[in-house]
Amino acid sequence: MFGIGELTILLLVIVAVLAVKRLPDLTRSAGKAARILKSEKQALKEDDGPAAGTTTGDGEAPRTPPRVIRGEATERETP
């Protein structure tokens, strides 16, 4: 009756017809999300500032102290 190609085209047409009402809202929200992402990226870049790329006097990157995780080791019961 119908091949895969025809069914795909028919499905795309149906989705396009049904999505026309929601398309402006979707594009508006996508644009708003992109602006928020861009502003957050810029804010992070400004927060890092010049300290992110600085090095010590001998040419090495500054070292941060290792993280120490304190806790108690317990044995696990086998099922």
Backbone bond lengths (Angstrom), bond angles and torsions (degrees), N, CA, C in turn:
res aa  C-N    CA-C-N  psi(-1)  N-CA   C-N-CA  omega(-1)  CA-C   N-CA-C  phi
1 M - - - 1.438 - - 1.530 109.31 -
2 F 1.340 117.99 -74.87 1.457 121.94 176.11 1.518 108.29 -116.43
3 G 1.318 115.45 143.41 1.457 120.02 175.27 1.523 110.59 -88.57
4 I 1.308 115.13 176.67 1.462 120.15 -179.13 1.528 110.68 -64.24
5 G 1.313 117.25 -39.13 1.462 120.97 179.53 1.516 112.42 -62.01
6 E 1.333 116.56 -44.37 1.461 120.27 179.91 1.522 111.53 -66.35
7 L 1.337 116.45 -40.34 1.463 120.06 179.00 1.529 111.12 -65.88
8 T 1.315 116.46 -36.81 1.463 120.18 178.19 1.520 110.89 -64.78
9 I 1.319 116.78 -45.71 1.466 120.98 178.71 1.522 110.43 -63.29
10 L 1.327 117.16 -42.79 1.457 121.28 178.71 1.528 110.98 -62.10
11 L 1.313 117.12 -42.47 1.459 121.41 178.60 1.529 110.99 -64.30
12 L 1.324 117.55 -41.71 1.463 121.23 178.03 1.525 111.71 -63.44
13 V 1.325 117.18 -39.21 1.464 120.77 178.67 1.526 110.16 -65.96
14 I 1.318 117.26 -43.03 1.469 120.98 179.58 1.523 110.51 -63.42
15 V 1.323 116.62 -44.70 1.464 120.30 179.13 1.523 110.33 -63.48
16 A 1.326 117.77 -40.62 1.467 121.30 -179.98 1.519 110.74 -64.25
17 V 1.327 117.45 -41.56 1.466 120.91 -179.47 1.527 110.44 -66.62
18 L 1.323 117.02 -41.56 1.454 119.95 -179.01 1.527 112.10 -74.68
19 A 1.326 117.39 -27.74 1.464 121.01 -176.42 1.518 113.17 -86.90
20 V 1.330 118.71 -8.88 1.465 121.23 -177.56 1.523 110.77 -59.98
21 K 1.317 117.46 -36.83 1.460 120.77 -178.63 1.525 111.33 -68.49
22 R 1.323 117.18 -33.94 1.459 120.93 -176.19 1.525 113.20 -94.96
23 L 1.296 118.70 -8.67 1.457 121.83 -174.98 1.529 113.17 -60.13
24 P 1.330 120.85 -45.79 1.476 119.02 178.53 1.528 112.97 -60.49
25 D 1.328 117.01 -39.97 1.462 119.84 178.56 1.523 111.23 -66.11
26 L 1.326 116.62 -40.08 1.459 119.99 179.75 1.520 111.51 -64.85
27 T 1.329 116.93 -43.49 1.463 119.30 -179.88 1.525 110.76 -68.61
28 R 1.314 117.21 -35.93 1.464 120.59 178.35 1.526 110.36 -64.65
29 S 1.327 117.05 -45.10 1.465 119.43 -179.55 1.526 111.24 -69.62
30 A 1.328 117.84 -32.89 1.466 120.18 176.61 1.523 110.36 -66.95
31 G 1.318 117.51 -39.98 1.460 121.19 177.24 1.514 111.89 -65.35
32 K 1.330 116.25 -40.66 1.461 120.38 178.67 1.530 110.36 -64.53
33 A 1.331 116.73 -41.56 1.462 120.42 178.42 1.525 111.06 -64.43
34 A 1.329 117.04 -38.52 1.466 120.51 178.52 1.526 110.86 -65.83
35 R 1.328 117.80 -39.90 1.469 120.57 178.07 1.524 111.33 -65.60
36 I 1.326 116.89 -41.10 1.463 120.63 178.53 1.521 109.98 -63.79
37 L 1.325 116.70 -44.31 1.459 120.94 179.26 1.524 110.84 -61.30
38 K 1.320 116.56 -42.23 1.463 120.89 -179.84 1.523 110.80 -64.87
39 S 1.334 117.26 -43.06 1.464 119.63 -179.57 1.527 111.39 -67.78
40 E 1.329 117.73 -37.56 1.463 120.57 177.25 1.520 111.02 -66.32
41 K 1.313 116.64 -39.41 1.463 121.04 177.99 1.523 110.13 -63.00
42 Q 1.326 116.46 -42.98 1.464 121.08 178.86 1.527 110.29 -65.05
43 A 1.329 117.70 -40.29 1.462 121.15 179.52 1.525 110.81 -64.51
44 L 1.329 117.32 -40.70 1.459 120.28 177.40 1.518 110.92 -64.66
45 K 1.322 116.09 -39.77 1.458 120.56 179.58 1.527 110.08 -64.21
46 E 1.335 117.77 -40.37 1.460 121.62 178.84 1.522 111.37 -69.52
47 D 1.343 117.58 -35.73 1.459 120.80 178.76 1.521 111.42 -65.31
48 D 1.333 116.59 -39.68 1.458 120.33 179.81 1.516 110.40 -66.29
49 G 1.300 116.98 -44.09 1.457 122.81 177.08 1.518 112.60 57.03
50 P 1.329 117.14 -156.16 1.455 120.77 -176.81 1.519 113.21 -73.76
51 A 1.328 118.99 -15.27 1.458 121.16 -177.92 1.520 112.17 -67.18
52 A 1.306 118.32 -21.85 1.459 120.48 -177.01 1.518 111.93 -69.69
53 G 1.324 119.16 -32.46 1.453 121.06 -175.99 1.513 113.88 -105.85
54 T 1.318 118.62 8.60 1.457 119.78 -177.33 1.510 110.76 -77.84
55 T 1.320 115.21 155.40 1.459 121.21 177.09 1.514 108.33 -125.93
56 T 1.319 115.40 167.61 1.461 119.40 176.59 1.515 108.64 -79.29
57 G 1.318 117.33 176.32 1.451 121.79 -176.91 1.520 113.47 -63.01
58 D 1.335 118.15 -27.84 1.461 119.96 -178.07 1.526 112.74 -89.57
59 G 1.298 118.05 9.63 1.462 121.31 175.34 1.519 114.41 91.56
60 E 1.313 117.90 -4.38 1.460 120.48 179.52 1.524 109.89 -92.27
61 A 1.295 114.70 154.09 1.457 119.52 176.59 1.520 108.69 -71.04
62 P 1.325 117.66 147.04 1.466 119.33 179.78 1.525 110.09 -63.90
63 R 1.309 115.31 139.78 1.460 119.98 -178.17 1.520 109.71 -95.52
64 T 1.291 114.52 141.11 1.454 119.65 175.48 1.518 107.60 -100.10
65 P 1.308 117.93 147.89 1.465 119.12 -179.99 1.526 110.17 -66.02
66 P 1.324 117.25 148.37 1.467 119.55 -179.24 1.524 110.94 -66.92
67 R 1.317 115.24 148.83 1.458 120.35 177.37 1.519 109.19 -78.33
68 V 1.290 116.33 132.93 1.454 121.32 178.01 1.519 107.52 -110.07
69 I 1.306 114.89 123.54 1.458 120.45 179.07 1.519 107.42 -107.13
70 R 1.303 115.70 119.87 1.460 119.88 -178.97 1.520 108.77 -103.69
71 G 1.303 114.00 140.10 1.448 118.07 179.02 1.512 109.99 -174.53
72 E 1.284 115.81 -169.52 1.446 121.15 -178.53 1.518 108.21 -124.40
73 A 1.318 115.80 129.38 1.456 120.44 178.57 1.522 108.79 -87.05
74 T 1.309 116.33 132.27 1.457 120.84 177.75 1.511 108.73 -127.38
75 E 1.318 115.50 155.30 1.458 119.45 178.03 1.514 109.21 -82.45
76 R 1.309 114.08 144.69 1.451 120.37 -178.31 1.518 109.80 -93.72
77 E 1.313 115.92 137.79 1.456 119.95 176.65 1.515 109.04 -77.97
78 T 1.317 116.61 135.32 1.464 120.00 177.74 1.515 109.15 -88.51
79 P 1.311 117.08 137.81 1.473 119.65 -178.04 1.503 113.14 -71.78
